[in-house]
Amino acid sequence: MKKIFSLLLISAFLFNFQAKADEGMWILTLLNKNYAQMKKQGFKLTPEDIYSLNKASIKDAIAIFGRGCTSEIVSDKGLLLTNHHCGYGAIQSQSTVEHNYLRDGFWAMNFKEELPIPGLSVRFFVKIEDVTGQINKKLKSKMTEDERGKVIKEISKEIQDNASKDNNYMARVQSFFNGNSYYLVIYEKYSDVRLVGTPPESIGKFGHDTDNWVWPRHTGDFSVFRVYMSPEGKAAKYSEKNIPLKPKYFLPVSIKGVEKDDFTMVIGFPGGTDRYMTSYGIDELIDITNTNRIKIRGIRQELMMEDMMADEKIKIQYSSKFSGSSNYWKNSIGMNKGLRKLNVHAQKQATENKFRNWYANDKKRNAKYGDALNLIKGAYKGRKEYSYASQYFSETMLRGIEIIGFASRVSRMLDKPDAIKGYAKRFFKDYSKPTDKKIAVAMLKLFDEDVDVKYHPTFLTEEINNKLKGNFNAYVDDLYAKSIFANEAAFFKFMENYDKEKIQQDPAFIAAKSAGKTYGELKAKSKKFDTDLAKGRRLFLAGLMEMDKDKNFYPDANFTMRLSFGKIGDYKPKDAVTYDYFTTLEGVMEKEIPGDFEFDVAPKLKELYQKKDYGRYGQDGKMPVCFTSNDDITGGNSGSPIMNANGELIGLAFDGNWEAMSGDIAFEHKLQKCINVDIRYVLFIMDKLGGAKHLVDEMKIVE
């Protein structure tokens, strides 16, 4: 949706596969070490064309979109592309029953029609700088982990403050290689971002959950925004006086098409991988983290969907919530399946055994690294029941029951009534009390059944189980009848004469405080084990890199800009089955189920298909839709540009494939694929279906 000491591939021992160019999320400053390999595969540019501090380069066109996606500038007027599912929340925020942009799509025909999105921002990557030396010289070998963490935090703040002094930049020191290296990353934030266009859901989310993480894919997963700046050319908050951004660089757009074995590269902000996870971590991931998420979210999503299908208003209100929940619900299902099928646990054990043999007969190594795996093993074992209960708190109550989550948020803003009002306005816009009530009953029952009573919050034990004899419906009915957090009119009437003490007597606030207290106690009990785990992971990875000094390692993804490269190609998911590397509009028509919200097809799209009216975007009488490559991506890469050897945009990365859902833990060379929407389909939908040819004309099209 990827490296500090070098940009070659990780050694084969780590994953028991032969290293190939498709694995790795590389830091841009070290691309010289990958240049020969990239050039051999067909790359036509130079590393400085991608990352330069002296001239405009490709990295200047790529930005973090919102809080968790990637986007790219495609015109000299700040036009920006990202995925439909990345822009989904923004589209939903502007949708009403009267103007349902989720269902019908939206296209601004001029600047004035573009829709401001409050709270939405993009961050452009400015530079990255290795500051490991500055931090390491202040660290002492005899420091405790707490002392070490405190020093790192202090030095990092000093570095960040110096980097952001007398400018508008955002600076952050981030850990790489599990705390063995540190880099300063600098961004420039733009807060005036406006919705320009989106296809209807029947295109942008075609296939919905059924097709999510699955190939063959036929989803037009894109949306269009524009970044604005002040008249003086500076980043600025929204103003009618602002003008379209004049970017340092924008990506040319190629409609020449793609072929098998073409060189590709993806640049974006992958959110997180854990390729150096041990076998002990695999156990926790499969048995607790993923299993709990699958069960809890599955129940909650089913209840949400019932109400969404019954009421258009609720569907609009909960579409983004449902999508955000279901994405990693299904990912967890696929990941558990992949981890088991590909026997990743055994692969990790083989690495651990090799590591033990390496340090066992050397006193210095044994003294330095001998405790690493024991710390890791002990930490996972020691925190097991705390991790289980903590996740249930998070999934069922703090995030699962909306008014408890709302009250918990307010508890952190008690001295800021204006901030409370602002948050409440956003909350109630997308809130259905009957839906939340129904979910609350199910979530409380589930927590009561699945979590040991010694970790139950007091409101559950005293109010529900003792006073009401386990009558969850009675508790929820009373809670939602009395709490202002469940009643918009009552809440804002209360805020007219805000009383900090009185709001804390609200039953939802009391429940949230009770849940938060027990949740905090669980986290406190887990702290020692979390600290041991962090130390063990740091030592383990440092040892791996010392063990194979001639090998080159890349750091796990941490939402910093990375480049991955590979080729376009097909794959064989199982015996006697081969998936081609591209899909076409014909496949959309084959999947159509009229009236089904997942597979309905817009009448105008069918009309264009029947007439074969593809304009200059079609190829050999067909309309390309999506294609696959073996670029290494993960969550956060959604919306990333996939480019050809000349740095021209050929598509938008938006998904991975079901057969390789374990890829965040161990890259699967034979199966792992990056799923991309073809830029030709994007332009076709803009032009032919949306009637927004002016947007295409704004781009630099390469034919």
N, C-alpha and C positions, 0 to 999 in steps of 0.2 A: 503498500500500500504501500558506503556502508563500511581508523587504521592509522595507525600512528607511525609505527616503525617502518612500514612499507605498504605498497599497494599491490603486491602480488597476492596469490591466493593462499588460503590457509592450508597447512600441511595435511596430507592425506590421512595421517593417523587419526586426526581428530574426528572425522566423520566416516572413516573407512570407505572413502570414495576417492577416485582419482581427481585431483584438482582440475577445474576447468574455468574458463573465463566468465562463465555465467554466474559464479558465486562471488558475492562480496559487495559491500556498500562502502565506497571509498571516499575519504576526505579529499576535497578538491585541491588543497595546497600541495599534495604529494603526488599529483597525477603524472609527473615526469617518470615515476617509477613504473607506471602502467602504460606509458606512451607507446613503447615498442610493441607490446602485446595488442593494444587497441589498433595501432596502425596496421599490424599484420592482418587483423580481422576486417580491415576496410575503412577505418577512421581517417577522415580527410583533413581534419583541423589540427591545431596544436593545443597543448595544455593551457597556454595563455589565452586562447580563444574562449576557453571555458571559465577560467578563473584568473583575473588580473586586477591588480590595484592601480595600474597605470593607465588603463584604457577600459572602455566599455566592453563587457564580455557577457557570455550567456548567463552566468550566475545572476547578473543584474536584472534579468527578465523574470526571475522565478521567486515566488514569495510564499510565505506561510499564509494560508487562507483561514481566517477565523482562529480557532484554537486547536485544530487537529488535521488539517489537510494541506495540500500543495496547490498552487495556481501559477499561471504564467501570462505575461503580457504579450499581446499579439498585434499591437498597433502603436503608432506614435501618439495616440490619443488615450492611452491608458486602458484600452480594452483588455479584459482579463477573462481567461477560461479556467474553469475547474469542473469537477464532476457535478452531476445533478444531485447525487446524494450528499456531497459536501455543501452545496448551496441550499439543501432541502429545508433547513431551519429558517433561512432567510426568506425563501419562497413561501413557506408556511406562515411566517409572521405577517406577510402582506395579503394572505388569502382570507376571504370571507365567503359566506354562502352566496353572496351577490357577485363577488369577483373571485372565483375559485381558481387561482393560478396553478395550484397543484393539479387539478383535473384538466383545465383548459389550456394551460401554458400562458406565456406572456411575452410580448415583444414591443420594446420601446422604439418608436419610429423616429425619435429625435432626442436630443439631450434632455429636454424639458420633461419628457415622459418617463425618464429613468427614475426608479424608486429608491430613495434613501433607506438604508437599513440601519436603524439605531443599534449601536453596540458591535457592529461588524467592523473588523479591521483586517489589514494585511501587513505583514512584516517582511521587508526586503533584507536579504542577507548582505551585509557590508564586508565583513572579513572574519577570519579565524586565525588565532595566534596561540602557539604552544607556550603555556606558562608553567609547565611541570617543574622546571628548574626553580622558579621563584617560590613555589610552594614546598618542594622537597627540601630546600636548604633550611627551612624552618622546622622540619619534622625530625624528631629524635626516635631512635630505634626502641627506646625503653618507654615511650609514651603508651598510655592506655588508649583504647579505641575512642573513648570519650574525649580525652585530651587531644588526640590526633584530629578528631572531627572538629573540635572547637578552634584549633589553630587553622585548619583548612578553611573554615567558615570566615574567620577574621581576615586572613590574607586574601581570600576570594573577594570579600567585600571591598577591601582596599583597591584591588586591581580593577574591579568593576566601577568603583567611584571615579578612579582616575581616567578610565576609558570613556566615561559618559560625562565628564566635566566640560562645561562650556560648549556643549553640543546637544542635539536632540536624539542622540542614539540611545538604544537599549543595550546594555552590556551584561553578559552573564558568563561566569566561569562554570564549565561543566566537566564532570568526571567521565573519563574514558577508560576502557580496559579494567572495569571493576575497581576503580580508584587507584590505578597505577600511573595514570597520566591525566593531565588537566589542560583544557583549552579555553581561552577567552573567545567568546562568540559575540559579534556585534550586529545589531539589526537597526533598521529605521522603520518606524511604524506610521502607517497612514490610516486614519480613522474615518475618512469619508469614502465609503464604498457603496455603490448603487447597483441595484438589479437592472440589467439591460434586457435579458431574455432567458427564457427557459422553455423547453419543449413540454408538452403535457406529460403527466405521469405514465401514460400508456406507452410513451417512448422512453422517457428518462429513467423510469423504473420498470420497464417491460420485463416480466418474469418475476419481479418482486422477490419474496423469500424462496420460492421454489427454485429459481435459477441462481440465487445468490451463491457465490463461490463455485459456480458450476460452468464448465465448458461442454458443448458449444453455447455461446452467449450471443444475444441479439438485442442488447440494451444500448440505447443512445444516451449514455450516462454523461451528460454535460450540462452546464449552465453558464451564462454569460454575465459578467459584471463590469463595472468601470471604476477605476481609482481616480479620485479627484485630489487636487492640491490647491493651496491658496493662490491668489493672483500673483503673489511674489515668488511662487515656485517652491513653497515649503509644505511639509506635511502639516495638515490642519484638521480640526474637527469640522463636522458638516456645516456648510454655509451656502446659501443661495449664490453667493458671490464666487464660490470656488470654481475652478476650471479643470478640465480633464488633465490628468497627469501627463507630463512630457517625460517619458521614461529615458533612462540612460541607454537602454537596449530593449529591443523587442524581437520575438522570434519570427522569422519568415515561415510561411506555411506552405508545405509541399502537397500538391495533389497529383504527383507523378505516380503514386501508388507504391505498394510494397510487394516484395517477392521473397520466397523462401531463401534463407541464409543471408539476407540483407543485414548489415551491421545496424545495431540499435543501441541507444543509450537513454537512460532515464535519470533525471536529476530532480531531487525533491527532498522531503523531510520525513524519512521513515521514523515512525514513532518509537518502536522498541522491539528488539530481538533478544534472545537469550541463548546464543549459539554455544556458550561455554557452560551451560547448565550441567550439573552433575546428575547421576542416576537418582540420587536422593531427591533432587528437585523435580525430576520426572514423576516420581511417586506422588509428591504433593500436588503437582499440577493435574495429574490424571484423577487421583482419588478424592481430592478436596476441591481445588479451585474450579476446574472445568465441570466436574460432576454436580457441584452445588449450583453453579451458574445455569447449567442446562435445566435442572429441576425447577429452581425458583422462577427463573425468567419464563420458562415454558408455561407455567401456571398463570403468571401475571399477564403474559402476552395474549393468552387465550381469552382471558376476561376482557382485556382491552379491545381485542378484535370483535368480540360480540357486540359491544356498544358502538364501535366504529362502523360496523356493517349496518347497524340499525338507525343511525342518525348521521346525516352529512356534516352537521356542525361538530359533532364529537370526532368524526373522522378527520376533519381539518385540525381540530385541537390536538389530537393524539397521534397524528401521522408521524411527526418528527420524533416523539417519544418512543413510539413503537419501533420505528426504524433504528433508532440508536440502541435500543435494547436487543432487538433481534439479530443485528449484525454479528455481534460477538457471541450470542447464544448459539447460532448455527456454526460459527467458527470453532467454538468449544467442542461441539459434537464432532466436527470433522477432524479437529486436532487430536482428540482422544483416539479416534479411529485410526488416524495416520500413525500416531506414536506407537500404537500396538502393532499395527500391520507391518510397519517398517522396522520394528524391533529396535527402536531408538535407545531404549533402556540398556540393552546389551552393548550397543555401540559406545555409550557413555561409560559403562563399566570397563570396557576394553581400554579406553583412554586412561581411566583411573588406575587400572592395574599397571599399565606401562609407566605411569607417573610414580607409583609406589616403588616399582623396581628401580627406577632411575635414581631416586634419592636414598634408597634403603642402605646401600653400602658405602655411602659417602657422609662422613660426620658433619661437614659444613652444610651440605644440602639437607641432611636430616634435621639439623638444628633449625634451619631456616624454614623448611617446607613440610616437615614431618607432621605438624599439627593441622595442616590445611584441611584435609579431607575429614579428619576427626571432628574439627570444628563445624564443618558443614553438616556432617551426618548428625551430630549431637543437636545442632540448632533446629534442623527439620523435625527431629524426634521430639525435642523439648517444647516446640511451639505448636505441635500438631493440633491439639484440642482448642488452643486459643485461635489459631488461624481459621479453623472450622466455624467456631462460634462467631468470630468477628465478621466473617463473610456473610453469615446469616443475618447479623445485625444490619450490615450495609445493604444487602439485597432486599430483605423483607421489610425493614422499618425505615431506616434513614433515607433510602432511595425508593423503596417500594410503596410506602404509604405517603401520599403527597402532602397531607397536612402535617404529618410529623416532620417530613423533610423541610417544609415551609417554616414551621415553628423552630426547628433546629437552626435554620438560617437566620431567623430573626433574633435568636438568642445571642448571636455574634454581632448584632447591630443595635443593641438596646439603647445606646446613647446617640443613635443616628436616625431619628424618626423620618427624615426626608428620604434616607436610603431605604428604610422599611417600606415607605409608600411607593417608591419607584419599583422595588422588587415585587411588591404585592400587585401592582398594576400588571406587570408581566405575568405573574403567576395566574391570576384569575382570568386573564384573556384566554388561556389554554387549559382551563380546569373544568372538569365535570364532577360535581359532588356525588351523584349516584354511582359513577364509575369508580371513583376513589373509595367509596364505602364498600362496594362489592369486593374490590381488591384488598382492602384493609382486613376484612373478615378472613379471607383466604390466607393472607400473609401472616396474620397473628396465629391462626390455627397451625400453619406450617411450622412456624418458629417453635410453638409450644410442643409440637410432636417431635421435631427433629433435633432440638438443642437440649442438652442436659440442663435440668432444672437449676443447677447451681449457677448457671450463667443467665438465668432469666432476670429481666429488669423488674423492679418492684411493682410497677403498674400492672404487669402481667400476673405476678404471683398474688398481690394483694387485692387489686381491683377486679380482675377477671376470674382468676381461679378460686380465690378465697371468698370474696363477697358475692360474686355472681355465679359461683359453682361451675366455671368454665363456659358460661353462656356468652360466646363471642359476639353474636348478633345483638344481644342486649347492650353490651358495652359499646359497640360501634354505633348503634342507634343513638345512645345517650351522648356519646362523644361528639358526633356530627351535628346533633341538635343544639348542643350547648356551646361549642367552640366557634369563636369568631374566625378562626383560620379556615373554616369550611363555608363561610358565608360572606360573600363579597360586600353586600350592603352593610352588614353589621361590622365588618372589619374597618371599612373606611369611615363609618360613623364613629367608631371608637378612636380612630386616628385623628379625628377633629379635636379631641381633647386627650391626647396621648398620655397614658399613665404607665410609666416604666414598671412600677411595682404591680399594678393590676394585671398587666398583660402576662406576667409570669404566673398568675393564678389560673389562667385559662387551661382547661383540661388537655388540650393538644400540646400546649407548652410543657405541662407537667409530664406528659407521656414522653415527649421528646427529650426532656431533661433526664428522665429516668433511664431511657434507652441510651442516651449519650454518656451518662455516668458509668453504666455497666460496660459499655463499649470501650470507654477510656481505660477502665480497670483492666480489661482484657489486653489492650495495647500495652499497658504498663507491664503486665506480666510477661508479655512477649518480647519486651525490649532487649533483655539480656541475650536472648536467642537470636534476635535480629542482628544485634551487634556482632555476635560470634559468627553468624552467617556472612556478614559483610567482610569481616576479617578473613575468614576462610576462603571466600571467593576471590578476594584480592591476592592472597598468597598462592592459591591454586593457579590462577591465570599467570601470575608472575613466574611461577615455576614452569608452567607449560612453555612460555616464551624462552626461558633460559634453557630448558631441555632441548628445544629445537631452535638453536640460535640462528641457523642458516635458513630457517623457514620464515615466512612473512605473514603476520597476523593482521586482521582488521578488527576494529572495535565494534561491539554491538551497537545497533541503532539506538539513538537517544534523542531523536527529533532535532538533529542538526543536519545541515545540508550534506547530502551524499550523492555520489554518482555510481550507478551500476551499468554494466554494458554486456551485450550478448548478441544474439541473432534471432531473427524471425524463424519460426519453425513449428512443425506439428509434433505430436507425441502419441505414444501407445499407452493408454491407461490400463489395459489388461489384455490378456491373450486374445489374438485374432481381431482386435479392435484398434484402429488408427484414427485419430482426430486430425482433420485438416487444420491448417494454421489460420484460416479466415472463415467468416460467415458472411452471408448476404441477406438482403431484404426478403428473398424467397423464404428463408428460414423463419422470419417473423410471421409470414403468412401461414406457414405450416404449423406454427405453434398457436395460432389464433384460436381463442375460445370466446365467442361473442358474449358480452355481458359479464364475463369473469374479470374481476378487477386486476388480476395478475397478468392476464393474457388477452385482454381486449385490444383491438387495433383501431386507431383513429380512422374514420371514413376517408379523410383527405389523403392519408398515407396509402390506403388501399387504392384510391383513385390514381395516385402517382405511380404506384406499382403496376397497375393494370395498363396504364399508358406507357410504361417504361420511360417516364419523363424524369430522367436523372440529370439532365444538363451535362455540364462538364465534369461532374463528380462520379459518374458511372464508369464501369470498366467491362468491356466485352459484353455489353447488354445487361449487366448485372449491377446492383448497387451494393458495394462493400459496406459492412456494418462494423465488425470487430475483427481483431487478429491477436495472435499469441506470439510472445517472444520469451526468451529465457533470462531476461533481466531480473535481478534480485530485488524484490520489493516487499514491503509489509505495510501495515496500517500507518497512515500518515503520508504515504506515497500517493494516496488517492488524489486524483487531479493532476499528478505530475506529468510533465510533457515527456512523451517518448519521441526521440529525434533520430534522424538518419545520420549517415556519415558526415554530412555537411552541416549538421546542427539545425536542420529544418524540422519543423513540427510535423509529425506524421500521425499523431494520435494522442490520446489521454489515457494513462494507466488508471484502472479502476478496480481491479480485483485479482485474486489468485485462484488457483484451481483446486477442486475438492480432493483430488488424489494426493496433494502435497500440503495439506493443512498443518502438518507438523513442521513446516519449513522455518518457522520462527525459532525453532529449537535445533534443528539439523537440516541443512539445505539438501534437498533431494535432486541430485543432478539429472536423473533420467526423466523425472516426472514434473518438476516444479516449473510452472509457467506464470507469466505476467499477462493478464488479460487487458486489452486496450480497445477503446472505441476508435475506429478509423476516423481521421480528421475529415475525410471526404464525406462521411455520413453526417458529421457535425455540420459541415457547410451546406450539405444538401437539405438538412432539416431547417436550418436558418433561412436559406434562400427559397427553396421550393415550397416547404410547408408553412414556415413562419412568415414568409413575405418580407424578410429582413435582409434583402440583398445588400443594403447599404452597409451592413456590418461586415459582410464578406469583402466589399469594395474597400473597406477601411484597412484591410490587411494587405501584407505583401505576399501575394500568391505566386508560388513557383510551379510552373507547369512543365 
